[in-house]
């Protein structure tokens, strides 16, 4: 009996191109012996599937890999409420980097710090480029047809590195280069990639949809002569739906949270999500707690939701309407206490809902560098004691509800990008569509120069949105908008006090977003 079981286990792994080490096969035999013969095959298939999704370095499978796969199997069977709702701090987002030789993402083991050395700054742009290059190279427009395949009507393109241009002494036509737009000299733009830098002539360039700023990555099409790349057309790298990314890289958990693999693979979480049709998350920005009018409107809103409590209320800063100088922290604490009294008037909400607080630029804490840590615990301690379901998190932060992935970013980023773009859109009504196209194509929340929007070099991965989440919430004071792009919903809440007390309500079960206002 034991010999037959061992043979079936070893054969099953060999059928998938893997070889079990002796300690691994022995462990699997012990694990599968109590299982009935009918269920054994299903268990073995699931274990093999989970082993294949691990970052394997060879076809030899050892005991630790099998143990991890079995733990994951058990986790799928015993999923509990701790996986239903999670808030992921920006500083705990897993740091994956793309390995160009293995053509897969590997979890980086490099230690990180807030004040990293100069290498981290260079690596920041290199990582952004590598992610976009591998994504663009796999797009239909840049994938060469297989030998012998029927040629379709669609024209194929080939990406060239900058060094290809620099190494030529003759005129080159119909060239497409992926690189970073920079201004190395006043008034002169350049295209840069890991292989070199070339000067651009943008006098005849046609700009496609998007806000083209310095340090964003672009696809430039044109011709090269006399050490200058003359650009005919400027566009962004084509975006990629999250489903395509996961089909290529498996169920790696890029998003973060307690699950070892992507929650998208969990059928149990998906069924919980579908069953809970009334589940909703409420988003507000600029919740000025020092303003009596704002607190009154919050009371009205809480009254409306008291009978059907949302999963969470996500409050984004700034939480004080104006800087109070040396009294700012004291005013903030007093305003929080007012909110605590308000919330405790609704015990149903306290018991059933979470209250998330995402800091703004003027809230207590470190300066203007992103990602921004949570508001210090010493300031919020008393409030958290009165409202145990309160969660103070970073900016940006990530929310995982069942299989839904949500990113929340509090920054007045739209106007910043408009001020710094190379070519302004022809109409202000086009700004939201151009902005969404930019961040989705760049796979980054803030593709601005570091002197305009400083970023902690080692934690730039927390600003990346790859694979694309289900929902991106931009808590910007710009007018509210909602745009769907490649199966990713991008919405701006607008400013709560400035937009006649408007806020957004998201229903995860059907991915619907509802715009609401509190009437006078």
ChimeraX attribute file (.defattr): number of C-alpha atoms within 10 A of each C-alpha:
attribute: neighborCount
match mode: 1-to-1
recipient: residues
	/A:1	7
	/A:2	10
	/A:3	9
	/A:4	8
	/A:5	17
	/A:6	16
	/A:7	12
	/A:8	14
	/A:9	22
	/A:10	18
	/A:11	15
	/A:12	17
	/A:13	20
	/A:14	13
	/A:15	9
	/A:16	12
	/A:17	11
	/A:18	18
	/A:19	19
	/A:20	20
	/A:21	13
	/A:22	13
	/A:23	14
	/A:24	19
	/A:25	22
	/A:26	14
	/A:27	15
	/A:28	22
	/A:29	16
	/A:30	11
	/A:31	12
	/A:32	18
	/A:33	13
	/A:34	9
	/A:35	12
	/A:36	9
	/A:37	11
	/A:38	8
	/A:39	10
	/A:40	15
	/A:41	16
	/A:42	10
	/A:43	15
	/A:44	18
	/A:45	14
	/A:46	15
	/A:47	22
	/A:48	18
	/A:49	13
	/A:50	21
	/A:51	21
	/A:52	18
	/A:53	14
	/A:54	17
	/A:55	13
	/A:56	12
	/A:57	8
	/A:58	8
	/A:59	14
	/A:60	13
	/A:61	21
	/A:62	16
	/A:63	17
	/A:64	12
	/A:65	19
	/A:66	21
	/A:67	17
	/A:68	16
	/A:69	22
	/A:70	21
	/A:71	15
	/A:72	19
	/A:73	15
	/A:74	11
	/A:75	13
	/A:76	17
	/A:77	11
	/A:78	10
	/A:79	14
	/A:80	11
	/A:81	10
	/A:82	10
	/A:83	16
	/A:84	18
	/A:85	17
	/A:86	17
	/A:87	20
	/A:88	20
	/A:89	22
	/A:90	24
	/A:91	21
	/A:92	13
	/A:93	19
	/A:94	17
	/A:95	21
	/A:96	17
	/A:97	16
	/A:98	17
	/A:99	13
	/A:100	11
	/A:101	6
	/A:102	9
	/A:103	10
	/A:104	15
	/A:105	17
	/A:106	16
	/A:107	14
	/A:108	12
	/A:109	8
	/A:110	8
	/A:111	7
	/A:112	15
	/A:113	12
	/A:114	11
	/A:115	10
	/A:116	14
	/A:117	12
	/A:118	9
	/A:119	10
	/A:120	18
	/A:121	16
	/A:122	12
	/A:123	14
	/A:124	17
	/A:125	18
	/A:126	15
	/A:127	16
	/A:128	22
	/A:129	20
	/A:130	17
	/A:131	19
	/A:132	24
	/A:133	16
	/A:134	14
	/A:135	15
	/A:136	21
	/A:137	17
	/A:138	13
	/A:139	14
	/A:140	14
	/A:141	15
	/A:142	14
	/A:143	14
	/A:144	14
	/A:145	13
	/A:146	8
	/A:147	7
	/A:148	6
	/A:149	7
	/A:150	8
	/A:151	10
	/A:152	8
	/A:153	6
	/A:154	8
	/A:155	10
	/A:156	12
	/A:157	15
	/A:158	13
	/A:159	17
	/A:160	13
	/A:161	18
	/A:162	21
	/A:163	15
	/A:164	13
	/A:165	23
	/A:166	18
	/A:167	9
	/A:168	13
	/A:169	11
	/A:170	11
	/A:171	11
	/A:172	14
	/A:173	13
	/A:174	12
	/A:175	21
	/A:176	21
	/A:177	21
	/A:178	24
	/A:179	28
	/A:180	24
	/A:181	23
	/A:182	21
	/A:183	16
	/A:184	12
	/A:185	9
	/A:186	6
	/A:187	6
	/A:188	12
	/A:189	18
	/A:190	20
	/A:191	24
	/A:192	23
	/A:193	20
	/A:194	15
	/A:195	11
	/A:196	14
	/A:197	20
	/A:198	20
	/A:199	19
	/A:200	22
	/A:201	18
	/A:202	17
	/A:203	9
	/A:204	11
	/A:205	16
	/A:206	13
	/A:207	20
	/A:208	13
	/A:209	17
	/A:210	24
	/A:211	30
	/A:212	28
	/A:213	24
	/A:214	21
	/A:215	18
	/A:216	25
	/A:217	28
	/A:218	24
	/A:219	20
	/A:220	28
	/A:221	22
	/A:222	20
	/A:223	18
	/A:224	24
	/A:225	15
	/A:226	11
	/A:227	16
	/A:228	15
	/A:229	26
	/A:230	22
	/A:231	23
	/A:232	18
	/A:233	16
	/A:234	19
	/A:235	20
	/A:236	25
	/A:237	22
	/A:238	18
	/A:239	22
	/A:240	22
	/A:241	16
	/A:242	18
	/A:243	14
	/A:244	11
	/A:245	15
	/A:246	17
	/A:247	9
	/A:248	11
	/A:249	12
	/A:250	18
	/A:251	18
	/A:252	21
	/A:253	19
	/A:254	20
	/A:255	27
	/A:256	25
	/A:257	22
	/A:258	13
	/A:259	16
	/A:260	17
	/A:261	20
	/A:262	19
	/A:263	27
	/A:264	16
	/A:265	15
	/A:266	15
	/A:267	13
	/A:268	18
	/A:269	22
	/A:270	18
	/A:271	13
	/A:272	14
	/A:273	21
	/A:274	15
	/A:275	11
	/A:276	12
	/A:277	12
	/A:278	15
	/A:279	18
	/A:280	21
	/A:281	19
	/A:282	20
	/A:283	24
	/A:284	23
	/A:285	32
	/A:286	26
	/A:287	22
	/A:288	22
	/A:289	25
	/A:290	20
	/A:291	14
	/A:292	12
	/A:293	13
	/A:294	17
	/A:295	18
	/A:296	13
	/A:297	18
	/A:298	19
	/A:299	16
	/A:300	14
	/A:301	15
	/A:302	18
	/A:303	16
	/A:304	12
	/A:305	14
	/A:306	18
	/A:307	11
	/A:308	15
	/A:309	23
	/A:310	21
	/A:311	19
	/A:312	20
	/A:313	21
	/A:314	18
	/A:315	22
	/A:316	28
	/A:317	24
	/A:318	24
	/A:319	25
	/A:320	22
	/A:321	16
	/A:322	12
	/A:323	13
	/A:324	12
	/A:325	8
	/A:326	8
	/A:327	9
	/A:328	15
	/A:329	17
	/A:330	12
	/A:331	17
	/A:332	21
	/A:333	18
	/A:334	14
	/A:335	19
	/A:336	20
	/A:337	19
	/A:338	16
	/A:339	18
	/A:340	19
	/A:341	13
	/A:342	15
	/A:343	20
	/A:344	14
	/A:345	14
	/A:346	17
	/A:347	11
	/A:348	15
	/A:349	24
	/A:350	20
	/A:351	13
	/A:352	14
	/A:353	19
	/A:354	21
	/A:355	20
	/A:356	19
	/A:357	24
	/A:358	27
	/A:359	28
	/A:360	27
	/A:361	19
	/A:362	17
	/A:363	21
	/A:364	18
	/A:365	16
	/A:366	14
	/A:367	12
	/A:368	13
	/A:369	13
	/A:370	23
	/A:371	23
	/A:372	25
	/A:373	21
	/A:374	23
	/A:375	20
	/A:376	13
	/A:377	11
	/A:378	7
	/A:379	16
	/A:380	17
	/A:381	12
	/A:382	14
	/A:383	19
	/A:384	17
	/A:385	11
	/A:386	15
	/A:387	20
	/A:388	12
	/A:389	16
	/A:390	20
	/A:391	17
	/A:392	20
	/A:393	21
	/A:394	25
	/A:395	29
	/A:396	27
	/A:397	26
	/A:398	25
	/A:399	21
	/A:400	21
	/A:401	21
	/A:402	25
	/A:403	24
	/A:404	20
	/A:405	21
	/A:406	21
	/A:407	24
	/A:408	23
	/A:409	25
	/A:410	27
	/A:411	24
	/A:412	16
	/A:413	21
	/A:414	21
	/A:415	15
	/A:416	15
	/A:417	24
	/A:418	19
	/A:419	13
	/A:420	16
	/A:421	17
	/A:422	15
	/A:423	13
	/A:424	19
	/A:425	18
	/A:426	8
	/A:427	7
	/A:428	10
	/A:429	9
	/A:430	13
	/A:431	20
	/A:432	22
	/A:433	18
	/A:434	20
	/A:435	21
	/A:436	25
	/A:437	23
	/A:438	27
	/A:439	21
	/A:440	26
	/A:441	24
	/A:442	25
	/A:443	22
	/A:444	20
	/A:445	23
	/A:446	24
	/A:447	23
	/A:448	21
	/A:449	16
	/A:450	15
	/A:451	7
	/A:452	11
	/A:453	15
	/A:454	15
	/A:455	22
	/A:456	20
	/A:457	24
	/A:458	22
	/A:459	23
	/A:460	24
	/A:461	23
	/A:462	25
	/A:463	22
	/A:464	20
	/A:465	20
	/A:466	21
	/A:467	19
	/A:468	27
	/A:469	21
	/A:470	20
	/A:471	22
	/A:472	23
	/A:473	20
	/A:474	28
	/A:475	28
	/A:476	22
	/A:477	22
	/A:478	18
	/A:479	13
	/A:480	19
	/A:481	14
	/A:482	20
	/A:483	13
	/A:484	14
	/A:485	17
	/A:486	14
	/A:487	14
	/A:488	19
	/A:489	20
	/A:490	24
	/A:491	22
	/A:492	27
	/A:493	28
	/A:494	26
	/A:495	25
	/A:496	25
	/A:497	20
	/A:498	13
	/A:499	15
	/A:500	13
	/A:501	23
	/A:502	20
	/A:503	23
	/A:504	23
	/A:505	18
	/A:506	18
	/A:507	19
	/A:508	24
	/A:509	20
	/A:510	11
	/A:511	14
	/A:512	11
	/A:513	18
	/A:514	12
	/A:515	13
	/A:516	13
	/A:517	14
	/A:518	14
	/A:519	9
	/A:520	6
